[in-house]
Amino acid sequence: MSAFLTPHGFPARLIGAGRAGRFTVVSSLPLLEELLEVLRRPRIMKVRQTTVDDAEAYVRGVAAVARLVPVSGMLHLCRDPDDDWVLETAVAGGATHVVSRDEDVTRDLELQGQLEIRGIATITVSRLLAVLEHDTKVTR
């Protein structure tokens, strides 16, 4: 959503790196549906001066870049159930990292341990961009 609202910010740059094949974007239908629901909100469309068609085109663009994986909603790791969709998508997609600035994901030490067991680390947008810009390996 941040990339849609600020087309020249860090999240948009990260989406561009994903489109360029610098890393694999993993997503799922529930995540794309949530993104579309948020981008269609009148408040969001007013701030960005966009239409429903713009929101739908943006989500189609994300879907075209991403490797879509099936999820069941059965993984419960996080305090916030909405974040569980993100985490289940990462697990189902064999991701090595979850890019997030959500403190429910980044600050919960028990959750970090559960992700680590599954071979997944959390990383911020700015950290991943720095890693990609220096063409170094993404590390925990």
C-alpha positions as CSV (number, residue, x, y, z in Angstrom):
1,M,0.0,0.0,0.0
2,S,2.8,2.4,0.8
3,A,4.2,2.0,-2.7
4,F,0.9,3.0,-4.1
5,L,0.5,6.1,-1.9
6,T,4.1,7.3,-2.3
7,P,5.2,6.2,-5.8
8,H,8.8,7.5,-5.3
9,G,9.4,6.3,-1.8
10,F,11.3,3.3,-0.4
11,P,8.4,0.8,-0.8
12,A,7.9,1.8,-4.4
13,R,11.7,1.4,-5.0
14,L,11.5,-2.1,-3.5
15,I,8.5,-3.0,-5.7
16,G,10.6,-1.9,-8.7
17,A,13.5,-4.1,-7.6
18,G,11.1,-7.0,-7.4
19,R,9.8,-6.3,-10.9
20,A,13.4,-6.2,-12.0
21,G,13.9,-9.7,-10.6
22,R,16.3,-8.7,-7.9
23,F,14.4,-11.0,-5.5
24,T,11.3,-13.2,-5.6
25,V,8.0,-11.6,-4.5
26,V,5.7,-14.1,-2.8
27,S,2.0,-13.3,-2.3
28,S,-1.3,-15.0,-1.9
29,L,-4.9,-14.3,-2.8
30,P,-5.9,-13.1,0.7
31,L,-3.0,-10.6,0.7
32,L,-4.0,-9.3,-2.8
33,E,-7.6,-9.0,-1.8
34,E,-6.7,-7.1,1.4
35,L,-4.5,-4.8,-0.7
36,L,-7.3,-4.1,-3.1
37,E,-9.8,-3.5,-0.3
38,V,-7.5,-0.9,1.3
39,L,-6.7,0.8,-2.0
40,R,-10.4,1.1,-2.8
41,R,-11.2,3.0,0.4
42,P,-12.6,6.4,-0.4
43,R,-10.1,8.1,2.0
44,I,-7.1,6.4,0.2
45,M,-8.5,7.3,-3.3
46,K,-9.0,10.9,-2.2
47,V,-5.5,11.3,-0.8
48,R,-3.9,9.8,-3.9
49,Q,-6.5,11.1,-6.3
50,T,-7.0,7.7,-7.8
51,T,-9.9,5.6,-9.0
52,V,-11.1,2.0,-8.4
53,D,-9.6,1.2,-11.8
54,D,-6.2,2.5,-10.7
55,A,-6.4,0.4,-7.6
56,E,-7.3,-2.7,-9.6
57,A,-4.6,-2.1,-12.1
58,Y,-2.0,-1.7,-9.3
59,V,-3.0,-5.0,-7.7
60,R,-2.9,-6.7,-11.0
61,G,0.6,-5.4,-11.5
62,V,1.7,-6.8,-8.1
63,A,0.0,-10.1,-8.9
64,A,1.9,-10.3,-12.2
65,V,5.3,-9.9,-10.5
66,A,4.5,-12.2,-7.5
67,R,4.7,-15.9,-7.2
68,L,1.2,-16.7,-5.8
69,V,1.0,-19.5,-3.2
70,P,-2.1,-21.1,-1.7
71,V,-2.8,-20.5,2.0
72,S,-5.5,-21.9,4.3
73,G,-5.7,-19.5,7.2
74,M,-4.7,-22.2,9.6
75,L,-1.3,-20.8,10.7
76,H,-1.7,-18.7,13.9
77,L,1.6,-17.2,15.0
78,C,0.9,-13.5,15.5
79,R,-1.1,-11.4,17.9
80,D,-2.8,-9.7,14.9
81,P,-4.7,-12.3,12.8
82,D,-4.3,-10.2,9.7
83,D,-0.6,-10.6,10.0
84,D,-1.0,-14.3,10.1
85,W,-1.9,-14.2,6.4
86,V,1.5,-12.5,5.6
87,L,3.4,-15.1,7.7
88,E,1.5,-18.1,6.3
89,T,2.2,-16.7,2.8
90,A,5.9,-16.5,3.6
91,V,6.0,-20.1,5.0
92,A,4.0,-21.5,2.1
93,G,6.2,-19.7,-0.4
94,G,9.5,-20.8,1.2
95,A,10.5,-17.2,1.8
96,T,13.7,-16.5,3.6
97,H,12.5,-13.0,4.6
98,V,9.4,-11.1,5.5
99,V,9.6,-7.4,4.7
100,S,7.7,-5.5,7.3
101,R,7.7,-2.4,9.5
102,D,4.7,-3.7,11.5
103,E,5.8,-4.0,15.2
104,D,3.5,-7.0,15.8
105,V,5.8,-8.8,13.4
106,T,9.2,-7.1,14.0
107,R,9.2,-6.7,17.8
108,D,7.6,-10.0,19.0
109,L,10.6,-12.2,20.2
110,E,8.5,-15.3,20.4
111,L,7.2,-14.8,16.8
112,Q,10.8,-14.1,15.7
113,G,11.8,-17.5,17.2
114,Q,8.9,-19.2,15.4
115,L,9.9,-17.6,12.1
116,E,13.6,-18.5,12.6
117,I,12.6,-22.1,13.1
118,R,11.0,-21.9,9.7
119,G,14.1,-20.3,8.1
120,I,12.5,-16.8,7.9
121,A,13.9,-13.5,9.1
122,T,12.2,-10.1,9.2
123,I,13.8,-7.2,7.4
124,T,12.8,-3.6,6.9
125,V,12.2,-2.0,3.5
126,S,15.2,0.3,3.9
127,R,17.5,-2.6,5.0
128,L,16.5,-4.7,2.0
129,L,17.0,-1.8,-0.3
130,A,20.5,-1.1,1.2
131,V,21.4,-4.8,0.7
132,L,20.1,-4.7,-2.9
133,E,21.9,-1.4,-3.7
134,H,25.2,-2.8,-2.5
135,D,24.5,-6.1,-4.3
136,T,25.2,-8.1,-1.2
137,K,23.5,-11.2,0.0
138,V,20.3,-10.6,2.1
139,T,21.2,-11.7,5.6
140,R,19.4,-11.9,8.9
